[in-house]
């Protein structure tokens, strides 16, 4: 269970880093640029610990799926970026895939 907690922290760090990536304006703003580097470093360190317990493919599927959802939510509320129906359906399929992996796969390591 500890690995899933670390994975959640890794995902939050990566999504927060991606948010600062937008704010860095192509690495032209120092504060947000430093935040990107620090947050991505934390995210990848945590992911490196997670894959000691959870297989890489499973960990990355969860990372990507949850990261996409959180990034889309932040895009909508923070940057006022809306999604059309095909985008929302695609995200729904990703969520479905992560759920199937976690509920039915014996590869998840839990």
N, C-alpha and C positions, 0 to 999 in steps of 0.2 A: 504494500500500500504506500510505503514511503516513496517508491519510485514514481507513482502517479502524482503524488504531491509535488515532487521535484519537476515532473513533466509540466504540471500546471504552472509552476513558477517560471519555467523556461518559456512556456507559451506566452505568459503575461509579459515577460521581459522582451521577447521578440516583437510582440504586437506593439508594446510601448515604444520600442526602438524604431519600429516602422513608422509610427506616428511622428516621432521626432525627425525621422528621415524627411518627411514632407516639410516640417518646420525648418529644417536645416537649409532649405532652398539650394540644393545641389552642393552642400557642404560649404556654403558661403557665410553661414552664421555659426560662430564659434560654439556658443552654449549648446544649441541643439545638436551640432556635429559631435561634440564630446559625449553627449547623452547617447547618441546612436552607437558610438564605439563601445561605451561602457555597457549599455544594455544588451547589445548583441554579444559581447564577450561573456556576460553573465549567462545569457540564453544558451550559448553553445557549450559553455562549461557544464551547466546543469544537464543539457542533453547528453553530454559525454558520460555523465554519471548514470543517467537513466538507462542508457543502452547496455549497461553492465547487467541489468535485470530484465528489461523488456527488449525483445528483438528489434533491431533497427527499423525494419519495414513497418512494424506495428507502431512503434513510437513515432515514426515520421508521419504515418497516416493520421494519427491522432493530432500531432503537432500541426500538420497542414490543415486538417479539417476544422479544428477549433480555432486555429489562427485565422483562417479565411472568414469564419463567422464573426469573430471579434473585430477583425479589420473592417469588415463590411459595416458592422454596427457603428464603429468609431467614424468611418467615412460618412455615414448617414448623419449622425448627431453632431460631430465636430466640424466636418468639412462640407456639410450639406450636399453630399453626393448621393443621389438616389439610384436605386437599382430597378431595372425593368423586369418584367415577368420571366424571361429566359434566364437572367442572372439569378433571380431568386429560386427558380426551379433547379438550376445547377447547384447552388449552394445546398438546397434541400437534398439533392442526390448525394452530395459529399457527406452531409450529416448522416444520412441513411447508411452510407458505407461505414462510417466510424461506429455507428451503433451496431451494425451487423458484426463487425470485427470484434467488438468488445463483448457482445452477448453470445456469439456462437463459435468463435474461433478458439481453438486450443493453443494457438500460437501467442496469445497475449501475455503470458507470464504471470497471470493472477490466479 
